[in-house]
Amino acid sequence: MVKSWYYRYEDLYDYVVRFFEHLQVPSEDAKIAADVLLLADLRGVNSHGIIRLHTYYGGRLVNGRIDIQSPIKTLRESPVTLALDGGNGLGQVVAHQAMQRCLEKAEKAGAALVTVRNSNHYGIAGYYAMMALPHDMIGISLTNSQPFMVPTYGRKALIGTNPIAVAVPAGKERPYVLDMATTIVPLGKIVVHSKAQEDIPEGWGIDRDGRISTDPNAVIDGGALLPLGGSDLMRGYKGYGLSLLVDILSGVLSGAAFADTVGRPNDSNPGSNVGHFFAAIKIEALRDLMGFKADMDQIIRLLKDSPKAEGQERIYIHGEKEFERAESGRKHGIPLMETVVASLQEAGNSVGVPFNPQPLGPVD
Amino acid sequence: MVKSWYYRYEDLYDYVVRFFEHLQVPSEDAKIAADVLLLADLRGVNSHGIIRLHTYYGGRLVNGRIDIQSPIKTLRESPVTLALDGGNGLGQVVAHQAMQRCLEKAEKAGAALVTVRNSNHYGIAGYYAMMALPHDMIGISLTNSQPFMVPTYGRKALIGTNPIAVAVPAGKERPYVLDMATTIVPLGKIVVHSKAQEDIPEGWGIDRDGRISTDPNAVIDGGALLPLGGSDLMRGYKGYGLSLLVDILSGVLSGAAFADTVGRPNDSNPGSNVGHFFAAIKIEALRDLMGFKADMDQIIRLLKDSPKAEGQERIYIHGEKEFERAESGRKHGIPLMETVVASLQEAGNSVGVPFNPQPLGPVD
């Protein structure tokens, strides 16, 4: 069993900002990137948080494969639509700007959508969808990613784990926040199992010969993830279809890379040319906001108060567990596995920003 | 083994038009409804086709629970958004008009979305998404439906099989057409197994006590369908999340019924108050159409030409099998099970439009 330690959120945040600033990322952008990365850790999506600080971002900044100088360019624009070129910038910074412009358009037009080409890995998709919430809008955020999903009846990883994130405001209840990979689990989850030296459940992934494997490293090294649904009988082609849809909207519609042409973080090519898709819907364009929020509260309560399966005590709404984890994380600290801390220390030293946050105490 | 017979597409189409006309549906509307219903049979989605002619439509027209007189009303409108009240009309007719107006708006604005409340079951979701294809647009069609899905950790059917349909044009290749229930299978698939007197695979549904059951009738009578993904370990909460999302966009955002308040076809209440959501994206608003289509062809070929799993010969793109079935169906006829024919004969007689198409021959 691998040990974990609690760290203060603020200490980790300050460290990540300094890490990015040291790599010449402008201060405002460094704060955005830190905010996105650590929201993942706060929400318990540790696969997409600080664990990736060096592999996905730091390393690529050091070797110039992410370009923080190049401006974000507008390719096509109307009051409702916007196509951007991210200039191979930090995914978080590009995506944050894209969603902000999407929200501005939707505020005026009632709805808007933005595509982005030539970007990089942007962290958790849900961050950008949730940007819509304070504006009483529904936010949608999609991105393609390096190939790791095998299509139904195939044996080669060709499509990404391409997440779908949608955030919807409610009234007294917490917002609905779906943020899901279209594979059964994201690659990051396999990596977490690998770092924790634990097997993965049967059915999540295949090895390089196309056989179901419970060894996370066999999946990572030349294997592939199965789409949501899994087998054909259980309709895995639906997960494959959703993943392909995300690639069409994020990659093909934006003019970015798609399928197995999306760059991997450790590729030697200069840009990974990741594509994103954002949309926002202003609720008041379609109905009265109060009525909408009251109905959201009602559907949430109706689900939560319904009879439970044997042995279960709660029915959850999407995002609910994550909101609770974030509250706990801000109060009690964020748990990091010692293997993750070791890799942060190593990366920090190599870059010249030693990892200095001190643990609050061990996780029981 | 239940026998099936081939019927000419044109004969079935003429019959369905006459059936609706006899029930006072205006001729133009009867043709739309017949077109939607029979496209399901043509594409092999027999669960959503003529099998439902009486239960979902004819019966409700006869007893006045669908209102074909009431006009479709505009509730809110902008150049980009439109909220409609379907006046409890035939779902196919309401949805067809809604998507047409969505396409007109998207042609001018680059993208558009339409919500509909107070409608009825609209047949296959994919029909309306595919209406975007001749306009070089991406079409999206969602609807909620009577409760049949159990939320993760629950034991009661509370959410519909709420389908997601998206159609995307390609160049030389066939379009991508996703049309999927967010449960593992739609209720109609269970009904088909019931009519064919066949067990269902383990894992598709539960009985009224919350236990996995292979008896289709146990699932239909007080049981529930499992969301895409199935168990918690295999991430069934993602399918549950998608289903809930469809209900939020179709039901809550439109001001229609949602969750277990959506009417069932055999309810005694006058309207089922089904909600729909449609969207269209004009490709040229975001990038050059030729480049988009070339990239669509490329991603489709890349997937289809990739290495196959052991024992598999083809990798499919979503909608591909259905396009092939439709071609075959127009040429060789549409297969109907004899139990389905018997129910059509019974319904036809009761309504006063005897089912008169003659079989072309038996299905081997």
Interface residues (C-beta under 8 A of the other chain):
Chain A: L75 R76 S78 P79 V80 T81 A83 A109 G110 A111 A112 L113 T115 I138 V150 P151 T152 Y153 G154 R155 K156 L158 I159 I164 V166 V168 Y176 L178 M180 I184 V185 P201 G203 G210 L228 G229 G230 L233 M234 R235 Y237 K238 G239 G241 L242 L244 L245 D247 I248 L249 G251 V252 L253 S254 G255 F258 A259 D260 I281 K282 I283 A285 L286 R287 G291 F292 D295 M296 I299 L302 L303 S306 P307 K308 A309 E310 Q312 R314 I315 Y316 I317 H318
Chain B: L75 R76 S78 P79 V80 T81 A83 A109 G110 A111 A112 L113 T115 I138 V150 P151 T152 Y153 G154 R155 K156 L158 I159 I164 V166 V168 Y176 L178 M180 I184 V185 P201 G203 G210 L228 G229 G230 L233 M234 R235 Y237 K238 G239 G241 L242 L244 L245 D247 I248 L249 G251 V252 L253 S254 G255 F258 A259 D260 I281 K282 I283 A285 L286 R287 G291 F292 D295 M296 I299 L302 L303 S306 P307 K308 A309 E310 Q312 R314 I315 Y316 I317 H318
